[in-house]
Amino acid sequence: MQDTPFSVTGAGRSGRFVITCDHATNRVPDWINGGDLGLPTADMARHIAYDIGALGLSQALGTALDSPVIASDFSRLVIDPNRGEDDPTLVMKLYDGTIIPANRHVTAADIERRLDQLHRPYHNAYADIAARREDAVIIAVHSFTPQLKGRPQRPWHIGILHSHLDSRLALPLIARLRQETDLCVGDNEPYTGHLPGDAIDNHALSHGRPNILIEVRNDLIPDAQGQQTWADRLGPIITEVLRDSGL
């Protein structure tokens, strides 16, 4: 039997949020190339393999908001749980200038096995948690690198991503965060906020659930202290914005 490809913390908590961490770990299951994608350890520790600090921030935010947390337990380079099954970037062969050796000759059968044993179980559990109450609010937690290779430095401390299909929480949250004078806040930065078939599309937009996707720059949350600091700061602000929204 394969290891469970996700973890759930605080399943019985009473809060209405569902906090998710799609890119929580850099683990490669043993049944994939002996647990090795052919990358140096240094590359597996980079943002290309997982969202640095996002898991700890998710867990701390779950505690702050008294809400459950679901996190993947496989590297985004194995298969990306924040991509739809037909997305061409579902299994990356090149990411931020790094070739992924174990993915260079990946077959349709390989991808199907990764979907069946990793991607689908994660999303099935996600769906179950989100359906536990009718007024669920999705908060997806990610982190981003301060600089991609050959690109300018990214100035934002935090970005709030959102789809044009539902910005009910995101836009008020951006406005509220911009009242914090020490923060550089991105609106759909450093990425665009809507990707058809992604996790928010599947679990929030398609069900009419209010949602936000938070991106924190990973050099701000490398350790438990930074993660807790951000959770302590974001928790009350998110609660305030949700309350004032009337959703």
N, C-alpha and C positions, 0 to 999 in steps of 0.2 A: 504494500500500500504506500502511495506517495504521501509525503508530508503535506499538511494543510497549507495551501499557498496564500494564506491571509491570516490576520489576527483580528480579533474583536475585543475591545476593552470597554467595560462599563455598559454591557448590553442592557442591564436593568435600570439604567439611569433615567430620571424623569424628564430631562430637558427635551425640547422639541427639535433641537439641532441634530443632524447626522454629520459627523466630522469624518472626512475621508482623506486618506493619504495614498494616492495612486502609485507613487514612486518612493516607497518607504525604505527599501533595502537594496543592497547590491548582490544578494544571494543568487547563485547559479545552481539549480538542482543537479544532483549527481548524474542523473540520467541524460543530461545535456553535455556531451563531450567530456564526460568525467568530471563535471562541475567546473569547467574552465572554458571560457570563451576565447582563449588564446591571447588575452591582453595582459600586459604587465600589471602588477599589483597597483602601481601608481595610477594607471588609467582606470582601474576598477574602483579606485577611491575618489575619482573625479565626478563631476556633475553629470557626465555622460551615462554613468551607470545607475545613479539614483539621485534623489533630491536631498542633498546634504542638509541635515538639521530638521527636515520636515516632519519626520516621525516624532521626534521629541516635542516639537511645537504642537503637533496634532494631539499628542497625549496630554500635554499640559493644558491645551485649550479645551479638550474634552472634560478635564477636571473642573476648569474654571466655569464652563457652561453646563456642567452636570449632564452631559450628553454622551452618547456612545461614539466610539471611534472605530472605524474599520480601516485597516492598512494592508496593502499587498505585502507579500514576502518573497519577491523575486525581482531580479534586476529588470529595469526597463529595456535593457539590451537583449534580454532573452525574448520578451514579448511585451509590448507596451499596453498596459491596461487602460491607458487614457486615449486609446485609439479604437475605432470601430474595426470589426473583423475584416472588412474589405478595404481598409486604409492601406495605401502603399508603404506607409512608414510604420506599419505594425511591427515588423521585424527589421531593425535598422542594420544596414551593411556598412555604413559610413556615418560617423557622427562627430561634429566639431573637429574635423580633420583626422579622425582616428578610424582606421579600418577595423571592423569587427571580424577577426579571422573565422570564428566558428559559424558566422552567419553568411559568409561569402557564397557558399554553395547550398544554402538551406533549401529544402524541397517543400512542395506543397504538403506532403505527408508529415514532415517535421513541424511545419506551422500548425497543422491540424492537431498534432499531439500537444503542442504548447497551448493552443487554444483550449483543448479539452481538459488538460490537467492543471492549468494555471489561470488563464484569462477568464474562462467561463465560470469556474467555481468562485472566483473573486466577485464577479458581477452578480452571480446568483445570490451570494451572501449580502452584497450591497443592496440589491433589490429587496431582500427580505427585511433588512434593518430599516430601510427607507419607508417601507409599507407599514411599519408598526403603529404609526399614528397618521391621521389624515392631514394634520397641520405641519408635517415635517418640513424643515428648512435645511437645505444642503449647504455645507461649507467644505469646499475642497481646499486642501492645504498643499502648497508646492513651494519650492525654493528655486532661485535662479543664480547662475554664476555672475560675478561682477563684470566679467569680460569674456567674450568668445574670442577664439584665436583670430587675430588679424582684424578685429572689430574694435570700435571705440569703447571706452569704459561706460558702464551703465550707471547713471546717476541715482536711480530710484532706490529708496530704502525698501519700499513695498509697492507692489502693483496689485490692483484689483481688476480682474478680468471678468468680462460679462458678454453675453450675447445680445444682439439687437432685438432678439425675441423676448427677452425678459431682463430688464435692468432695474426692477422695482427696489431691490435692496442695494445693488452695486452702486448706483449713482448717489444715493444718499450717504452710503458709507464712504465713498470717495470724498464727497463734500465735507463730511465730518472729519475724516482723517486729515484733510488739508487745513483744518483749523489748528492742527498740531504743528506749531511753527518750526519744529526741528526735523520734520519729515519731508522728504521728497516723494510724492505719491504719484504713481503711474496710473493712468486710465487706459486700460487695455495695453499696458506696457509691462514687461518687455515683449509680450506676445499679444496677438489678437485673441479675443475672448470667445470666439465661436468656431468650432470645428465639428462639422456634421459627423455624428456617430461617436463622439467622445463621451466621457463618463457623465459630464453635466448634461449633455444632450439626451442621453439615454435615461438618466435617473432623475433629472430635474425638469428640463424643458418639456419632455414628452408627457410628463405627469402634471404640469402646471405648478410645480413646487418652487417656492422662492429659493434663490441660490446666490452664492458668491464664490468666486475662486480667488484665493489669496496667494500671492507670490511674494515671499520675503527673500531679500538678497542673502545668499548663504553665508557670507562672511559675518553676518550679524547674529547667526544662530548656530555656531559650530559646536556649542556645548550646552549642557543642561542649564547653566545660568542664563545664557542668552535666550534660550528657548522659553524659560520661565518668565523672563522679563517681558518678552513679546506677548506671551499668553496673558500675563497680568494686565498688559496694556490694551490688548485687543478685545479681551473678553467683555469688559464693561462697555466699550464703544459699540461692539456688535449688538449687545443686549439693548443698548439705548436706541440704536438705529432701527432695530426690529420693532421695538415698542412704539417708536414714533411713526413708523410706517403704517401701523394699523393692520398689517398683514396677519 
